[in-house]
Amino acid sequence: MSSTGLHWEEDTRTYWQMNTDTRTTATVLRAITWLDPENSLLPQAVRWLTMARSSGRWESTQENVWAILALTDYMSSAGELEAEYSYQLSINGDTAAEGSVDETGLDVPQVVNVPMDALTAGEDTYVDVEKAPADAPGRLYYSAFLRYLLPVQDIEPLDRGIIVYRQYYADEKSGETISSARVNDTITVKLTVVAPYDLYYLVVEDPFPAGCEAIDPTLATTRRLEQDAMNLIPEGPDYSWLWYRSWPTHHEIHDEKLALFAEHLPRGTYEYTYQLRCTTAGEYVVIPTQAYQMYEPDVFGREGGRIFTIAP
């Protein structure tokens, strides 16, 4: 069990038998669906299996067949396509949304936004979602997110399934991190991502201090940083063969941040290094680095906020 869902793992991966963790999870999911269709583990296993796809499919014909069989059996058992019920959303006792669902509107979500000033600071907020009748066919799914703004320097690191570190160096070989530099200095940024479990469709965003600009290593006119494309410390024998995979799958340099993308990141520790040039003197608050799964944003992690100073 992890923040990305629930799955089963093989102690030893034998490639000629194709006994991958994905195929095993699909097999177990199908068995539990047959034997105990109300088991509370099933939704978490379904979540993990649907997230384990890359480009809309799984990694082998075995994984594809077993996953489709398992998900089809689960959908049939759960009555996913036979929905006929009403729902009500209440926040602190007040009705925020209500309606009805049938098989013609399953793909139409209901979105409710509650402004922060409608909540009372320092007090609990109670969210109640009801389905009526409770035993009606179909499943009711919901997600709740709280978005708020804080002074950057007050933001603490947070781990919700992904661990992220960011370090600034004047000279990475010295091993000494810095919190200040001078105009025209070139500093090295090292990002470390720790994935306790396999991650899918990962996004890492690292905002720059406002007085800095990124050095694009793909341009022949800029200074290139000598680095490995990937630094991976795999955990477990199942991933020892993944040394050839590149991390990240894709990267983008914007005016205000660096963005990294990976379709599939096996569990392990990853590092990415790039350079910034200090262009404007000042004291800058630096927005935290954050990493999240694109299609499951509740699986995420972030660095803490900080202040970076650039002297004239």
C-alpha positions in Angstrom: 0.0 0.0 0.0 1.3 3.4 -0.9 0.1 6.9 -1.9 -0.1 5.6 -5.5 -2.5 2.8 -4.7 -2.2 -0.9 -3.8 -0.2 -3.5 -5.7 1.5 -6.9 -5.2 5.2 -7.4 -5.9 7.2 -10.5 -7.1 10.2 -11.4 -4.9 12.2 -12.3 -8.0 11.4 -11.3 -11.6 11.8 -14.1 -14.2 11.6 -12.6 -17.6 10.9 -15.8 -19.6 7.9 -16.3 -17.3 6.8 -12.7 -17.6 5.9 -12.5 -13.9 5.9 -8.8 -13.5 4.4 -6.8 -10.6 1.8 -5.4 -13.0 0.7 -8.8 -14.2 0.6 -10.2 -10.7 -1.4 -7.3 -9.4 -3.9 -7.7 -12.2 -4.2 -11.5 -11.5 -4.8 -10.9 -7.8 -7.3 -8.1 -8.5 -9.3 -10.4 -10.8 -9.3 -13.2 -8.2 -10.5 -10.9 -5.4 -13.2 -9.5 -7.7 -14.5 -13.0 -8.2 -14.3 -14.1 -4.5 -15.1 -10.9 -2.6 -16.4 -8.1 -4.9 -17.1 -5.8 -1.9 -13.5 -6.0 -0.6 -12.2 -2.5 0.4 -8.8 -3.2 -1.2 -10.2 -3.3 -4.8 -10.5 0.4 -5.5 -6.9 1.0 -4.5 -5.6 -1.8 -6.6 -7.7 -0.5 -9.6 -6.1 2.9 -9.1 -2.6 1.5 -9.1 -3.2 -0.6 -12.2 -4.7 2.2 -14.2 -1.8 4.5 -13.3 0.8 1.8 -14.4 0.1 2.5 -18.1 2.5 4.3 -20.4 1.1 5.9 -23.6 -2.3 4.3 -22.9 -1.0 0.7 -22.5 1.0 -1.5 -20.2 4.5 -2.8 -21.0 3.9 -6.2 -22.5 1.2 -8.3 -24.1 0.9 -10.4 -20.9 0.3 -7.2 -18.8 -2.2 -5.8 -21.3 -4.3 -8.9 -21.4 -4.4 -9.5 -17.6 -5.0 -5.9 -16.8 -7.9 -5.6 -19.3 -9.4 -8.8 -17.9 -9.1 -7.6 -14.3 -10.5 -4.1 -14.9 -13.4 -5.5 -17.0 -14.3 -7.9 -14.3 -14.1 -5.2 -11.7 -16.2 -2.8 -13.7 -18.9 -5.5 -14.3 -19.0 -6.5 -10.7 -19.1 -2.9 -9.4 -22.0 -1.9 -11.8 -20.0 1.1 -13.0 -22.1 1.5 -16.1 -25.5 1.0 -14.5 -25.5 4.2 -12.3 -28.8 5.5 -11.1 -28.7 7.6 -7.9 -28.8 11.1 -6.5 -26.1 12.8 -4.5 -25.6 15.8 -2.2 -22.5 17.6 -1.1 -22.6 19.6 2.2 -19.9 21.8 3.6 -20.3 22.7 7.3 -23.9 21.7 7.1 -24.8 23.8 4.1 -25.6 22.2 0.7 -23.0 23.1 -1.9 -24.1 20.8 -4.7 -26.7 18.2 -5.4 -28.0 16.3 -8.5 -28.7 12.9 -10.0 -26.6 10.5 -12.1 -27.6 7.9 -14.7 -25.7 6.0 -17.3 -25.9 8.9 -19.8 -23.9 11.3 -17.6 -21.2 9.2 -16.1 -18.4 11.2 -17.9 -19.6 14.6 -16.7 -18.0 15.7 -13.5 -19.5 18.2 -11.0 -17.0 20.8 -9.9 -17.6 23.0 -6.8 -15.3 25.8 -5.7 -15.5 27.3 -2.2 -13.7 30.6 -1.6 -11.4 30.7 1.4 -13.3 33.5 3.0 -16.3 31.2 3.2 -14.4 29.1 5.7 -13.5 30.0 9.3 -9.8 30.2 10.1 -8.7 28.1 13.0 -11.8 25.9 12.9 -12.5 22.5 11.4 -14.3 22.2 8.0 -16.7 19.3 7.6 -17.3 17.9 4.1 -20.2 15.4 3.8 -20.9 13.5 0.5 -24.0 11.4 0.4 -25.4 9.0 -2.1 -29.1 8.1 -2.2 -30.1 5.4 -2.0 -26.9 4.2 -0.5 -27.2 0.7 -2.2 -28.1 2.1 -5.6 -26.1 0.7 -8.6 -23.0 2.6 -9.6 -20.1 4.2 -7.7 -19.8 7.8 -6.5 -16.2 9.1 -6.7 -15.0 12.4 -5.4 -11.8 14.3 -4.7 -11.2 17.3 -2.4 -8.3 19.8 -2.6 -7.4 22.7 -0.5 -5.5 25.5 -2.2 -4.1 28.4 -0.3 -1.2 31.0 -0.4 1.5 31.5 2.2 4.6 33.7 2.3 7.2 31.6 0.5 9.7 31.6 3.3 7.0 30.0 5.6 6.4 27.0 3.4 7.7 23.8 4.9 8.8 20.7 3.0 6.1 18.1 2.5 6.1 14.4 1.5 2.9 12.9 0.1 4.5 10.0 -1.8 7.4 11.9 -3.4 10.5 13.4 -1.6 12.2 16.4 -3.3 15.5 18.2 -2.4 17.1 21.2 -4.1 20.7 22.4 -3.4 22.6 25.4 -4.8 26.4 25.2 -5.2 29.1 27.7 -6.3 31.2 24.6 -6.9 29.5 21.2 -6.7 32.8 19.4 -6.2 33.3 21.3 -2.9 30.1 19.9 -1.5 29.2 23.3 0.2 25.7 24.6 -0.5 25.2 28.3 -0.8 22.3 30.8 -0.2 23.9 33.8 -1.9 26.0 34.7 -4.9 27.2 37.8 -6.9 26.1 39.2 -10.2 27.6 37.3 -13.2 28.3 34.2 -11.0 27.3 30.8 -12.4 25.7 28.5 -9.8 24.9 24.8 -10.0 21.5 23.5 -9.0 21.1 19.9 -8.0 17.6 18.4 -7.8 17.1 15.1 -6.0 13.9 13.1 -6.3 13.3 10.1 -4.1 10.5 7.7 -5.4 9.6 5.3 -2.6 7.4 3.5 -5.1 7.0 3.5 -8.9 5.7 6.8 -10.2 3.8 7.4 -13.5 3.6 10.6 -15.5 5.8 12.5 -13.1 6.3 16.3 -13.3 9.1 18.1 -11.5 9.0 22.0 -11.5 11.9 24.0 -10.2 11.3 27.8 -10.1 14.4 30.0 -10.5 15.3 32.9 -8.1 13.9 36.0 -9.9 17.4 37.4 -10.3 18.7 34.4 -12.3 18.5 32.9 -15.8 18.9 29.3 -16.7 21.8 28.2 -19.0 20.4 26.1 -21.8 22.9 23.2 -22.4 21.4 22.4 -25.8 22.6 25.7 -27.3 26.1 25.6 -28.8 26.6 29.3 -27.8 26.3 28.6 -24.0 28.5 26.9 -21.5 27.7 23.3 -21.2 27.5 21.5 -17.9 29.3 18.1 -17.8 26.8 15.7 -16.3 25.3 12.2 -16.6 21.9 12.1 -18.2 20.7 10.0 -15.3 21.8 9.1 -11.8 19.7 6.2 -10.6 20.1 4.1 -7.4 17.7 1.2 -8.0 16.1 -0.5 -5.1 15.5 -4.2 -5.5 16.5 -6.8 -8.2 13.4 -6.1 -10.3 14.8 -2.8 -11.5 18.5 -3.6 -11.9 18.0 -3.9 -15.7 16.6 -0.4 -16.1 20.0 1.3 -16.1 19.6 2.3 -19.8 16.5 4.4 -19.2 17.0 8.1 -19.4 15.8 10.4 -16.7 14.0 12.7 -17.5 12.0 11.6 -20.5 11.7 15.3 -21.5 12.7 18.7 -20.1 11.8 22.3 -20.7 13.5 25.5 -19.7 11.1 28.4 -19.2 11.8 32.0 -18.3 10.8 31.3 -14.7 11.3 27.6 -14.1 12.7 24.3 -15.2 10.2 21.5 -15.9 11.1 17.8 -16.0 8.8 15.0 -17.2 9.0 11.2 -16.8 6.4 8.7 -18.1 7.5 6.0 -15.7 10.0 6.4 -12.8 10.8 3.1 -11.1 11.4 3.4 -7.4 14.8 4.8 -6.5 16.8 8.0 -6.0 17.3 10.3 -9.0 19.4 13.4 -9.5 19.3 16.1 -12.1 21.9 19.0 -12.3 21.7 22.2 -14.3 23.1 25.8 -14.1 21.9 29.3 -13.5 23.6 32.6 -14.2 23.0 35.5 -11.7 21.9 38.6 -13.6 20.3 41.0 -11.2 21.2 42.0 -7.6 18.6 41.7 -4.9 17.1 39.5 -2.2 14.7 37.0 -3.6 12.2 34.5 -2.2 12.4 31.2 -4.1 9.2 29.2 -4.7 9.7 25.6 -3.6 10.6 22.8 -6.0 7.6 20.5 -6.4 7.0 17.0 -7.9 3.7 15.4 -8.6 2.0 12.8 -10.8 0.2 14.6 -13.6 -3.0 12.5 -13.4 -2.9 11.9 -9.7 -1.8 15.3 -8.3 -2.5 14.2 -4.7 0.7 12.1 -5.0 3.3 14.9 -4.6 6.2 16.3 -2.7 7.8 19.7 -2.3 10.9 21.5 -1.0 10.6 24.3 1.6 10.7 27.9 0.7 13.9 29.9 0.9 15.6 33.3 0.4 18.5 33.6 -2.1 20.6 36.8 -2.2 22.5 38.2 -5.2 25.1 40.9 -4.3 26.2 43.5 -6.9 
